[in-house]
Amino acid sequence: MSQITLYLDDATQALVDQAAQAKGVSKSRWVAELIRTHARKEWPEAFLSAAGSIPDFPLLERDGAAGLPPDAPRIGF
């Protein structure tokens, strides 16, 4: 198992202390969980399972632009 050193200002350190204590884990475990959650390269399963879960959601590929208001006029540069 490797180790890293983090340099945190007092306010950030207090946030880490508070969050780890509230979750009932060590600071090291809390930071490791945070890294695993935010550094992964795939979408979370909960996000993927939500795809297509709203049956009447209008999809441009399926429904075209029918029923949608026209685009707002754009200002040229």
PyMOL commands that place a pseudoatom at each C-alpha (Angstrom):
pseudoatom trace, name=CA, resn=MET, resi=1, chain=A, elem=C, hetatm=0, pos=[0.000, 0.000, 0.000]
pseudoatom trace, name=CA, resn=SER, resi=2, chain=A, elem=C, hetatm=0, pos=[1.420, 3.368, -0.960]
pseudoatom trace, name=CA, resn=GLN, resi=3, chain=A, elem=C, hetatm=0, pos=[1.316, 6.596, 0.973]
pseudoatom trace, name=CA, resn=ILE, resi=4, chain=A, elem=C, hetatm=0, pos=[0.940, 10.197, -0.120]
pseudoatom trace, name=CA, resn=THR, resi=5, chain=A, elem=C, hetatm=0, pos=[1.432, 13.500, 1.636]
pseudoatom trace, name=CA, resn=LEU, resi=6, chain=A, elem=C, hetatm=0, pos=[-1.195, 16.219, 1.371]
pseudoatom trace, name=CA, resn=TYR, resi=7, chain=A, elem=C, hetatm=0, pos=[-0.615, 19.811, 2.350]
pseudoatom trace, name=CA, resn=LEU, resi=8, chain=A, elem=C, hetatm=0, pos=[-3.919, 21.339, 3.461]
pseudoatom trace, name=CA, resn=ASP, resi=9, chain=A, elem=C, hetatm=0, pos=[-4.740, 24.725, 4.864]
pseudoatom trace, name=CA, resn=ASP, resi=10, chain=A, elem=C, hetatm=0, pos=[-6.408, 24.753, 8.283]
pseudoatom trace, name=CA, resn=ALA, resi=11, chain=A, elem=C, hetatm=0, pos=[-9.933, 25.251, 6.906]
pseudoatom trace, name=CA, resn=THR, resi=12, chain=A, elem=C, hetatm=0, pos=[-9.610, 22.333, 4.469]
pseudoatom trace, name=CA, resn=GLN, resi=13, chain=A, elem=C, hetatm=0, pos=[-8.106, 20.121, 7.173]
pseudoatom trace, name=CA, resn=ALA, resi=14, chain=A, elem=C, hetatm=0, pos=[-11.066, 20.918, 9.413]
pseudoatom trace, name=CA, resn=LEU, resi=15, chain=A, elem=C, hetatm=0, pos=[-13.447, 19.898, 6.611]
pseudoatom trace, name=CA, resn=VAL, resi=16, chain=A, elem=C, hetatm=0, pos=[-11.648, 16.577, 6.158]
pseudoatom trace, name=CA, resn=ASP, resi=17, chain=A, elem=C, hetatm=0, pos=[-11.650, 15.931, 9.911]
pseudoatom trace, name=CA, resn=GLN, resi=18, chain=A, elem=C, hetatm=0, pos=[-15.357, 16.729, 10.181]
pseudoatom trace, name=CA, resn=ALA, resi=19, chain=A, elem=C, hetatm=0, pos=[-16.395, 14.679, 7.146]
pseudoatom trace, name=CA, resn=ALA, resi=20, chain=A, elem=C, hetatm=0, pos=[-14.382, 11.605, 8.151]
pseudoatom trace, name=CA, resn=GLN, resi=21, chain=A, elem=C, hetatm=0, pos=[-15.691, 11.747, 11.701]
pseudoatom trace, name=CA, resn=ALA, resi=22, chain=A, elem=C, hetatm=0, pos=[-19.290, 12.135, 10.482]
pseudoatom trace, name=CA, resn=LYS, resi=23, chain=A, elem=C, hetatm=0, pos=[-18.879, 9.079, 8.265]
pseudoatom trace, name=CA, resn=GLY, resi=24, chain=A, elem=C, hetatm=0, pos=[-17.148, 7.118, 11.027]
pseudoatom trace, name=CA, resn=VAL, resi=25, chain=A, elem=C, hetatm=0, pos=[-14.020, 6.348, 9.041]
pseudoatom trace, name=CA, resn=SER, resi=26, chain=A, elem=C, hetatm=0, pos=[-10.387, 7.376, 9.204]
pseudoatom trace, name=CA, resn=LYS, resi=27, chain=A, elem=C, hetatm=0, pos=[-9.238, 10.432, 7.298]
pseudoatom trace, name=CA, resn=SER, resi=28, chain=A, elem=C, hetatm=0, pos=[-7.165, 8.180, 5.055]
pseudoatom trace, name=CA, resn=ARG, resi=29, chain=A, elem=C, hetatm=0, pos=[-10.165, 5.991, 4.172]
pseudoatom trace, name=CA, resn=TRP, resi=30, chain=A, elem=C, hetatm=0, pos=[-12.372, 9.052, 3.617]
pseudoatom trace, name=CA, resn=VAL, resi=31, chain=A, elem=C, hetatm=0, pos=[-9.864, 10.592, 1.173]
pseudoatom trace, name=CA, resn=ALA, resi=32, chain=A, elem=C, hetatm=0, pos=[-9.355, 7.247, -0.614]
pseudoatom trace, name=CA, resn=GLU, resi=33, chain=A, elem=C, hetatm=0, pos=[-13.131, 6.834, -1.089]
pseudoatom trace, name=CA, resn=LEU, resi=34, chain=A, elem=C, hetatm=0, pos=[-13.351, 10.361, -2.434]
pseudoatom trace, name=CA, resn=ILE, resi=35, chain=A, elem=C, hetatm=0, pos=[-10.573, 9.672, -4.939]
pseudoatom trace, name=CA, resn=ARG, resi=36, chain=A, elem=C, hetatm=0, pos=[-12.168, 6.388, -6.058]
pseudoatom trace, name=CA, resn=THR, resi=37, chain=A, elem=C, hetatm=0, pos=[-15.513, 8.118, -6.543]
pseudoatom trace, name=CA, resn=HIS, resi=38, chain=A, elem=C, hetatm=0, pos=[-14.241, 11.092, -8.519]
pseudoatom trace, name=CA, resn=ALA, resi=39, chain=A, elem=C, hetatm=0, pos=[-11.227, 9.733, -10.402]
pseudoatom trace, name=CA, resn=ARG, resi=40, chain=A, elem=C, hetatm=0, pos=[-12.850, 6.760, -12.113]
pseudoatom trace, name=CA, resn=LYS, resi=41, chain=A, elem=C, hetatm=0, pos=[-13.194, 6.785, -15.864]
pseudoatom trace, name=CA, resn=GLU, resi=42, chain=A, elem=C, hetatm=0, pos=[-16.560, 5.068, -16.218]
pseudoatom trace, name=CA, resn=TRP, resi=43, chain=A, elem=C, hetatm=0, pos=[-20.060, 6.267, -15.418]
pseudoatom trace, name=CA, resn=PRO, resi=44, chain=A, elem=C, hetatm=0, pos=[-21.601, 5.102, -12.126]
pseudoatom trace, name=CA, resn=GLU, resi=45, chain=A, elem=C, hetatm=0, pos=[-24.140, 2.267, -12.458]
pseudoatom trace, name=CA, resn=ALA, resi=46, chain=A, elem=C, hetatm=0, pos=[-26.920, 4.447, -11.020]
pseudoatom trace, name=CA, resn=PHE, resi=47, chain=A, elem=C, hetatm=0, pos=[-26.387, 6.935, -13.851]
pseudoatom trace, name=CA, resn=LEU, resi=48, chain=A, elem=C, hetatm=0, pos=[-26.347, 4.260, -16.542]
pseudoatom trace, name=CA, resn=SER, resi=49, chain=A, elem=C, hetatm=0, pos=[-29.493, 2.582, -15.231]
pseudoatom trace, name=CA, resn=ALA, resi=50, chain=A, elem=C, hetatm=0, pos=[-31.334, 5.927, -15.361]
pseudoatom trace, name=CA, resn=ALA, resi=51, chain=A, elem=C, hetatm=0, pos=[-30.749, 6.232, -19.104]
pseudoatom trace, name=CA, resn=GLY, resi=52, chain=A, elem=C, hetatm=0, pos=[-34.023, 5.691, -20.937]
pseudoatom trace, name=CA, resn=SER, resi=53, chain=A, elem=C, hetatm=0, pos=[-36.030, 5.449, -17.737]
pseudoatom trace, name=CA, resn=ILE, resi=54, chain=A, elem=C, hetatm=0, pos=[-38.377, 8.294, -18.745]
pseudoatom trace, name=CA, resn=PRO, resi=55, chain=A, elem=C, hetatm=0, pos=[-40.483, 6.744, -21.527]
pseudoatom trace, name=CA, resn=ASP, resi=56, chain=A, elem=C, hetatm=0, pos=[-42.076, 9.958, -22.820]
pseudoatom trace, name=CA, resn=PHE, resi=57, chain=A, elem=C, hetatm=0, pos=[-38.891, 12.060, -22.808]
pseudoatom trace, name=CA, resn=PRO, resi=58, chain=A, elem=C, hetatm=0, pos=[-38.572, 13.623, -26.272]
pseudoatom trace, name=CA, resn=LEU, resi=59, chain=A, elem=C, hetatm=0, pos=[-35.492, 12.506, -28.134]
pseudoatom trace, name=CA, resn=LEU, resi=60, chain=A, elem=C, hetatm=0, pos=[-34.371, 14.545, -31.110]
pseudoatom trace, name=CA, resn=GLU, resi=61, chain=A, elem=C, hetatm=0, pos=[-33.219, 11.409, -32.979]
pseudoatom trace, name=CA, resn=ARG, resi=62, chain=A, elem=C, hetatm=0, pos=[-36.602, 9.726, -32.529]
pseudoatom trace, name=CA, resn=ASP, resi=63, chain=A, elem=C, hetatm=0, pos=[-39.085, 12.611, -32.413]
pseudoatom trace, name=CA, resn=GLY, resi=64, chain=A, elem=C, hetatm=0, pos=[-37.326, 15.229, -34.543]
pseudoatom trace, name=CA, resn=ALA, resi=65, chain=A, elem=C, hetatm=0, pos=[-37.986, 18.866, -33.732]
pseudoatom trace, name=CA, resn=ALA, resi=66, chain=A, elem=C, hetatm=0, pos=[-41.771, 18.435, -33.814]
pseudoatom trace, name=CA, resn=GLY, resi=67, chain=A, elem=C, hetatm=0, pos=[-43.460, 20.195, -30.939]
pseudoatom trace, name=CA, resn=LEU, resi=68, chain=A, elem=C, hetatm=0, pos=[-40.345, 22.042, -29.866]
pseudoatom trace, name=CA, resn=PRO, resi=69, chain=A, elem=C, hetatm=0, pos=[-40.270, 25.840, -29.958]
pseudoatom trace, name=CA, resn=PRO, resi=70, chain=A, elem=C, hetatm=0, pos=[-37.951, 27.436, -32.511]
pseudoatom trace, name=CA, resn=ASP, resi=71, chain=A, elem=C, hetatm=0, pos=[-34.447, 28.356, -31.447]
pseudoatom trace, name=CA, resn=ALA, resi=72, chain=A, elem=C, hetatm=0, pos=[-33.956, 31.832, -30.028]
pseudoatom trace, name=CA, resn=PRO, resi=73, chain=A, elem=C, hetatm=0, pos=[-32.394, 34.340, -32.414]
pseudoatom trace, name=CA, resn=ARG, resi=74, chain=A, elem=C, hetatm=0, pos=[-28.628, 34.506, -32.031]
pseudoatom trace, name=CA, resn=ILE, resi=75, chain=A, elem=C, hetatm=0, pos=[-26.491, 37.604, -31.913]
pseudoatom trace, name=CA, resn=GLY, resi=76, chain=A, elem=C, hetatm=0, pos=[-23.667, 37.510, -34.440]
pseudoatom trace, name=CA, resn=PHE, resi=77, chain=A, elem=C, hetatm=0, pos=[-20.147, 38.612, -33.628]
for i in range(1, 77): cmd.bond("trace and resi %d" % i, "trace and resi %d" % (i + 1))
show_as sticks, trace
zoom trace
